[in-house]
């Protein structure tokens, strides 16, 4: 389907089916992400992070960035964060147990992933609420009080913040990712800044909705908490279905580098094509009964974390956070019940929750559990 120019300068084609999205994102397709990977960017209006940010590079530059950043985000490298995640989850659930109703979208959802990515980046505890506030403003929905010029200012402030952190890490290196990138000499300062920004946004703006999805799924799916509690062998399947069902990243964009055919449609060089990942993850030809959470559906080739060479570099971190939160919630509670219907985000970029009030039936001793 072709969308005419509007907020996106030159318009764009849309791919909705799982097959069409997978084809667009497959290695070897003559498309690029270097002009930007979201609606609003295209060949005539490129992203200034193109060629520097991992999500907006291709070819040799992308391979280099992925090699440098990826070694800090492998399952083995992330194991040191395991105890931190568990500690944060315990602290947040203990605090939640003190209230009759918890709005997960305003508390645990944004707080957990932001704390984890800030720990990875070496952001001091005192600065974390400030960065959460900035990312909220930077990606505010159109009906938010923060929409408008405040979003541009927030993006700028995030870069200023990381510029100061880079200076500090150069003077006093720590054991965090920013210090490691600066002292390695493998990336320039601009590349460190843009990719720290990218990790912060990915770790906060998408993962927060995955964390909310843990509670929403627990409330919607009878017996799911029992499965998570009693079937450790099912944890991986539950996590993958959570990713498919929530699909927080709505879309990614590519620009054709030559005339090509996509799923039978002729695309001209320079035209933008959007892969609607959330739609692909609801394709009934691939996912029977797609609207329902079915952890036992078997094969789950979802595209929630992308596909091809741009498969999310932080995929393992997102899986760690959500699976550990789910396991802890199942261990501490008997049931999760909606207190009110969830209020969804109004966005073509992020699919998630503005409000998700729930009541939790805690196991005996959950309120007094150590944080």
N, C-alpha and C positions, 0 to 999 in steps of 0.2 A: 504494500500500500504506500502511496506517495503522499507526504504531507507538504503543503505549500509553505513558502517562506512566511515566517511570523516571528516568534521569539527566536527561532533558529534562522540565521541570516539567509540561507539559500534553500531551506527546506530539506527534507530527507526521506529516504525510503525506510519502511519498517518491515522487520522480520519477526513473526510471532510464533510460528511453529517450532517445536524442538529441533526438527531436522534442518529448517532454514537457519536458525540461530547457530546451530552446531557447524553448519557449512560455512557461514560467514566468519566464524572465529577459528576455523581449522587452520593448522599450519599450511603455508603455501598459497593461501588465497591472496590475490593481488589487492590487498587493502592495507591501510596503515592506521595506527593510533596516534601518530606524531602530531597531527593537527589538534588533538584533543580526543577524549573518550566519552564525552557527555554531550547531550543536546545543548546547542548554543555555540559549539565550536564546529568549524569546518575549514575547508581549504582557504576560504576568503577571510576567515576570522579565527586564526589558530590560537591554541592555548600557549601562553608564554612559558609554560613548563615543558613544552614539547622538546624532546631530545635530552632532557635532564631528569624528569620524573619517570620512575619505572613503568607506570601505567601509560605513559605517553612517549614511549620510545620503541623502536623496532630494530631488528638486525643486530649488528655487532654491539651497538650501544646498549641495547636491552639485555643481551647476553652478559655483558660486563656488569651491569647494575644488578642483574639477578644473581650472578655468581657472588658478588660482594655482599649484598643484603641477605641473600638466601642462606648463607652459612650461619647467620645469627638467628634464623627462623626455622631451622630443621627440628624435627621431634627431639633429637638428642640435645641440641643447643637450648631448647625451650624447657628441658626438664628442671633446670634451676628455678624456673618460674612456678613450677608445680606447687611447692609449699606456700609461695606467696598467694597464688590463686586460692588455695584451700583456706588460708588464713582470712583473706578478704571475704570469701563466701561465708565462712563461719561468722565473721563479725557482722555482715549485712543481714544474715538470716536471724541471728540472735536479736539484733535491733528490731527487725520486722516482727518478731514474735511478741513484742510488747504492745502492738497495735491490733485492734480488732479488724481493721481494713487497711490494706497496703496498696498504694498506687505504684505498681512496679515500674511503670513508664517514667515516673518522676523520681525513683529512688534506685533500687537495685539495678534496673536496666541500664541507665547511663553510668552509674558509679563503678560497677565492676569492671567493664572493659576499659574505661578511661583510666582506672587505677592501674590495671595491668600494663597497658601500653605506656603509661607514664613511668612505671617501674622499669620497663624495658629501655626507655629512652633516658632514664636517669633524671626525670623531672622531680624536683623536690616536692615533698608532701604539701607544703604550704602553697604551691602554685597550681595544684591539680584542679581545684574548683574553678579557678580563673580560666584554665584551658577548656574545661567542660563548657563553661559559659560562652567562651569564644566560638567553639565549634557549634554550639546550639544556634548562635546568632548567624554564623557563616552559612548554615544550611537550614535557615528558618523557612517554614512553609509559607505560602503567599498570604495566608490569613493570620500569620503570627504578628505579634506586636514588634518583633525584631526585623520584619521584612523591610526591604528598601535599602537605603544607603548604609544602614548599620551592617548589612551582610558583607559589603565590600570592605568596610572598615575592619570587620572581624577577621577576614582573610589576611589583610595587611598586618594586623596586630599579631596573628599567629606567626607570620614570618619574622616580624621584629623580635618576638619572644625567642624563637629558635636561633636567630642571629646572636642574641645575647648569650644563649646557652652554649653555642659553638665557641664563642670567645672564652667563656668560663672553662669549658672542657679542654680548650687548647692550653690554658694556663694551669689548670689543675685536673688532669685526666682522672676519670674514675673507672668503674668496671661496667659502665653502661654502653649502649649501642652508639650514642653520639661520640663518646670518647674514643671508642674503637674505630669508628669510621674516620675521625679526624686524624688520629695518630697513625693509622695505616698508610695514609698518603695515597690511597687508591682512588679517592673521589675528591673533586674540587669542592670548595665551600658551597657554591650554588647547588651542586648535586646533593650535598648533605642536607642543606636547608629544604630543598623541594621534596626530598624523599622522607625526611622526618615529618614534614607537613602531611605527606601522603599516608604515612603510617598512623599518625595521630587521627586523621579523618577516618581512615578505614577501621581503626581500632575503636573509635567512639561512635561514629554516625551509623555504621551498619551493624556492628556487633551488639550494640545496645538493644536493637530490636530482636536479635536472635535470643538474647537473655530474656526479654519479655516473652518471647515465644515459648520458652520453657514453662512459664506459669500458665500461659494461655492454653497450651497443649494439655498440661496436667489438669486444667479445669474442663476441657472439652472432651477428653478421651477417657472413658471409664476404664479403670484398671491400669492406666499407663504408669502411675507411680509404683504400683505393685511390680510391674515388669521391670522397671528401672531398679527397684530395691532388691528383687529376688533373682534377676537374670543378668548377671554381669556380661554374659555372652551376647546379650541383646543391645548393649550400650552403643556399639558402633552403628547398628541399624537405626536406633532411635535418633542418634545425632544426625545421620544423613537425611532421615525423613524430616527432622526439624529444619534443616537447611532448606530442603525443597519446599516445605509447607510455608515457612516464613518468607523466604526469598527476599531479603531486605534490599538488595541492590536491584532496582527496577530495570535498568538498561545499561548498555555500553554502546558506543558509537565507533564506527570505522569509516574511512574515506577511501574510495576506490583509487588505486594508483594507475589503473589502465581500464579500458573498456572490458567488461566481464559479464558473465551470466551468473546470477544468484538464484538458485531454486526456480529456474525457468524465466526469470525476469532480467532483461538487459539493463545493466547499470553502466553509466558513462563515467569515464575518468573524471575525478574531482567531485563526484556526487557522494553524499553521506548516506550511510545505511545504519539504522539503529536495530540492535538485537534486544528484543524485549524479553529479558531473562525470566521475569516473573510469569509471563505468559507461557514461555516454553516449559516451565516447571509445572504448568497446569494442563499441558497437552494430553488429552485423554487417550491418544493413540500410543503414548509412551507410559503414562501413569493412569491406570484405571482408577475410577473414583477419585479424581484428582483433588477435589475440594476437602476431602477428609484426610486426617492424619492416620496413616497406616504404616506403623513401624515394621510390620512383617510383609511388606509388599515385595520383598526380594530385591532384584536388581533395581538400583536407584541412580540412573545416570543423570542426576540433576545438574543444572548449570548455575546454581546459586553462587559458586565461587569462580565462575567463568569457565573458559575452555581454551585449549591450545596453549601457545607460548605465554599468554597473559593470564593463565590460571593464577588465582590470588596467591601472592607470595606469603601472606599471613594466614593461609588456610588452616594450618595446624594449630595456630594460636586460637583461632575462632572455635575450632573443634574442642580444644582443651578447656576453654572457658565454659562453653555450654554443657559439655558432658560432665564436668566436675560440679557445676551448679545443679544440674539435674540430679546427680547422684546424692548430693548433700540435701537437696530439697526432699527427695524420696526417703532418705534416712531419718529426717526430722519431722515429717508430716504424714498425716493419713489421707488428707484430701485438700484440694484447692477448689474454691467455688467463686464464680464471678459475683462481685458485689454490685456492679453495674455493667452494661454492655461496653465493650472496648470502644474507644474513640481512635480512629485511624489517622495517620498523617495525611495531609493533602499535598501530594507531591508526585511528579513523574520521575523523580530520582530515587527516593527512598520509600519503600513499602514498610510501614511499621505502625507504631502506637504512640499517640499523644497522651492517652490515658488508658490505664489498665488496672482498675481497682479490683482486688481480690480479697477474699477471706480465706484464711488458712487454718485448717484443723491440725494443730501441732501435736506431735507425740509428747507424751509425758516427759518433762525435763528439758524440752527444747528451749524454753525461755531462759533457763539457767545454764544452757550449754556453754562451754568456754568459747570465747571469741578468738 
